[in-house]
């Protein structure tokens, strides 16, 4: 199977994810790779996974004999907000946060279950505005995983500034507002601590960066890992732009990373996709991928995953709209959707059109307010924002009930106390 573009420059600079099945194979494999002058870009010892760059084809048969899964590294992971528009209101922001008002019973739960820095959330996302007045007091630490500005440099220079947090996508800052905003606007848990792991540059992210960040967050001792992001990963061959791909190594690496984090005491919360697909139906999912998402020639017996929400030990989250329905844009599932959280929709926008929607301020019922790295505050919507609320709620629940690094107990209590739509009163 030809994994690579035929252009020679791309052949010699192809990037692969390799996962080994035991420690001795891992050590031997790394030695072979280094002797053959391939560059190791990422090394995750905890789950026996590496990302390498170079001409790997002569070594593939040797590595396979050692017991490996090898996949071209994919940069298909994307953030999961749906829309945004800058705020232009004279109203006091907390008076128009319908989503927070409902979830906190008009802010009454803030007095009892508002979170703390002892039980914190890991935000694995596009960075954050570290100086935002509504967030700065709750940011505990930051770490960057993105080299340079462009994740596809092939000049051998992998420079990573560990503190660089520029949020080019204005996504991490929005999600952070749902977890721990505490200022002009507020979140459902305004005192929750936040550790930020930047895995997106100006566009998408390598899945391996996300996997690496999950391991680091688990080692840092967070209570909850927030994954407001997603990829469609396929366990067999498919084509993008006539180039063969498979995601077997990344699928296994994701599974190991989630299991590792769970064993270290973390609750993992993941957003369902925003593509209005029933992910329980493989035929429908495959059809949508090939028709709308630039995948082609997918092997007939392939299985597609909406990662990370479909993984075991991940709480799958989707958005509820103002009318207490599942948002129209959200992926649907009877198996993997664990809870809804208010994050808006465009039901009224679709009904009345944008001019009337804005003039009548129907945006205040369709969309929600959050923090922004570009406009200070923004109206937005999407499963990403719903997921942030749930992550903050679980961390605050752990704080309230004094649950320390026991995800089994946290998840059991959360699911026992939760209604269909997130309600902070129910968690007390």
Secondary structure, DSSP 8 states (H G I E B T S, - for coil): ---S-SSHHHHTT-EEEEEESSHHHHHHHHHHHHHTT-EEEEEEGGGTEEEEES--HHHHHHHHHHSEEEEE----BEE---EEEE----S-GGGS-HHHHHHTTTTGGGGT----SSS-EEEEES---TT-TTTGGGEEEEEE---SS-TT--SS-----TT----TTS-HHHHHHHHH-BSSSB-TTTT--EEEEE---SS-B-HHHHHHHHHHHHHTT-SEEEE-EEEEEESS-EEETTEEE--HHHHHHHHHHHHHHHHTT-EEEEE--SS--BTT-HHHHHHHHHHHSS-B---TT--EEEETTTSTTEEEEEEE-TTSSB-TTS-B-SSS--EEEE----HHHHHH-HHHHHHTTTHHHHSEEEEETTTEEEEEESHHHHHHHHHHHHHHHHHHTT--S-HHHHHHHHHHH--SB--GGGG-
